[in-house]
Amino acid sequence: MENASPSLHERPNCKPQPRKETTMIDVQDVLKHLALDRPVFHSEADFQHALAWAIHAEHPEARLRLEYPLTMGGAESVDVVCLIGDELLVMELKYWTRKIRCEVDGEPYLLKDQGAQDISRYDAVKDICRLERVTGGRSQTVAYAIWLTNDRSYWSVPQRMDTNDADFRIYEGARLTGRRGWGPNTGAGTKRNREIPLELEGSYVVHWTDFSNPSSGSHGTFRYAVVEVGGRVGD
């Protein structure tokens, strides 16, 4: 997005500010339409590409980029960037799977058990922190952390609230705010490269929505959550 304004490479060090209402893209609506055409994906990259394609189909005027670098020459990037006029939309996607075999429109899908849910939850919260940095101080920028999974352990309320990854739990109705860190008994292997506690500027309540049912098996239901960052932060 050469010479695009606003630019992601201008990153003021300040807290997110409320933005004006925008009608540029309804992410929830895009996901609902996407589910009709693509109820399941082979991988996170497949999901990322399909979502960007769905946005392009509904908004051909949008300029879309995948794996967009946050800084010039930097190693850190965001999954999807969409620019319409002066409004910037940024998305971080996660796709977590349990093992299923299914076929959709003659196309076979074989998803594996990914496991490591505690690490995945940490990374999901870290995405929100990253998006807060991207949107900080930008009145025409909004970002979304989008999680899609057929693993009910993500959206289900846990039976215990004192697990090592309790601060990173993203079940239905969970509130994410403030400092998020590992429990005292977390193993070094689990925390490797993820030792640093995460600090959230905003307050976010997680809500899950049904996405699709491509399989009748025990893991055949997919649900998604969308966390908006830099816009209507909080309830």
Secondary structure, 3 states (H helix, E strand, C coil): CCCCCCCCCCCCCCCCCCCCCCCCCCHHHHHHHHHHHCCCCCCHHHHHHHHHHHHHHHCCCCEEEEEEECCCCCCCEEEEEEEECCEEEEEEEEEECCCEEEEECCEEEEECCCCCHHHHHHHHHHHHHHHHHHHCCCCCEEEEEEEEECCHHHHCCCCCCCCCCHHHCCCCCCEEEEEECCCCCCCHHHHCCCCCCEEEEEEEECCEEEEECCCCCCCCCEEEEEEEECCCCCC
